Amino acid sequence: MTDDTTGGRHEQGSQWYDGEAGPLVRPYAMTGGRTKPGPTGVRFDLIALVALAADARGPDDDATLGPEHRALVELCRPETQSVAELAAGADLPVGVVRVLLGDLIERGRVTVSRPVPPAQLPDERILREVIEGLRAL
């Protein structure tokens, strides 16, 4: 039954069903109301790379993981992905993905390599001198 006053919502036995979007789950439900990842409050850059931990390559037998956690693990299984790619692939808000990744790090399921800050990158002038030196050999 369609109710035009609710923006296309259908009565499917739940108030959390939208005819166009399907079942709706609020982000705070996926994260248990948390907004910060892990007890240490680790922040994930959008370009931080997430990979499966070496001992997490086998079948997923952790019954404490939710479906969103499992989706992130499965997205990392074939290849390393950035936080932004995981959010897009799982169709989840980036804030939710960051919290879920914090859970996965605590359980040892994934590893995260953070990008190098620009201040720590080598100077372009030095790299050009190295290239010129190699060419001179």
N, C-alpha and C positions, 0 to 999 in steps of 0.2 A: 504494500500500500504506500503510495507516494504522498508526502505532505509538502505542498508547495511553500508553506510558510517556514519550513526548516531548511531551505536551500537544497532540496533534492534528497533529504534523508528518508530512509525507508525504515519501517517497523520490521525488524528482523529479530525480535526478541531482545534487542539491546539498543541502548541509546548511543552506542559507539559504532554505529554502522552508517556509512554514507554510500548512497547508490552509485556515485561516480568514483569514489576513492576506495570503497570496500571497507573492511574493518579498520577502525582507528584505534591506535594505541598511543597514549600520551608519552612523550619522552621521559618524563619523571617516573613513569611506571617501569620503563626498561632499565633505568639506573637506580631504582630503589630510592628515588628522591635526591640522589647525590648529584652535585654539579662539578665536583673536583675529582680527578682521578687519583685513586690510591690514598693511603694515609700520609704519604709524603707530599702530596699535592704536585706531582710531576706534571709539567706542561708539555704538550706535544705540538711541535711546529707542524704546519700543514704539509711541509715537504719532508718531514722526518720519515725515514724508511722503516717499515715494519716487516719482519720476516718470522717464520716459524722457528721456534727454538729447536736446536739439534735433537733433543730427546722428545720433541712433540710431533715428529714426522709420522708416527704410526697412527693407528686408528684412535679416534677420540672416545675415550672411555670415562671422562669426567662427567658424572651425572649432575654435578653442581652448576655446570655451565648452562646458561639460558640459550634460547634459539638465536638471539642476536650475537652472543659470544661465539657460538658455533659458526654462524654465517661469516664472521670476521676471520676465524681460523681457516675456514674453507677458501676464502678469497686469497689468503696468504699461502695456501698450500702449493699452487703451481709456481708462484714467483713472488718476490719481494714487492711490496706496494707502499705508496706514500699514504699518509693519513687521509689526504684529500681523495685519493683514489678509492680507499676503503669506504669512505663516507658515501661516495657516489655509487660504488658497486653494491653496497648494502642498502642503499636508499634510506640512509639515516642522517640526522643532523650531525654536524661535526662535533658539537659539544657532547652528544651521546656517545659517539665513537671514541672520543678521548677518555671518557669515564670507563667504557667497556675495555679499552686497551689497557688501562691501569689495572683492571681486574686480571686480565690475561697475563700481564707482566708479573703480577704478584704470584700467580699460579705457575709461572715458568713456561707458559705456552708460546709466548712470542718474545722477540727481542726488538729493540728500537735503536736505530743509529741516528743520532741527531745531526743536522747539517752543520758544517763548519762555519763559525761566525766569519763574516767578511774581513774583520780585523786580523784574523789568523791566516788568511789566504796569502800566498806569496805575491809579491809586487809584480806587476806586469813587466816592468823594466827589467827585473832580474830574470824573468822567464825568457824575454827576448835576447838577453845577453847569453843565456845558456844555449839557446837555439843557434845563435850566431857562432858560439864557440864550437858546437857540435858540427856545424857546417864547415868550419875551418879545418877540422880534422881530416 
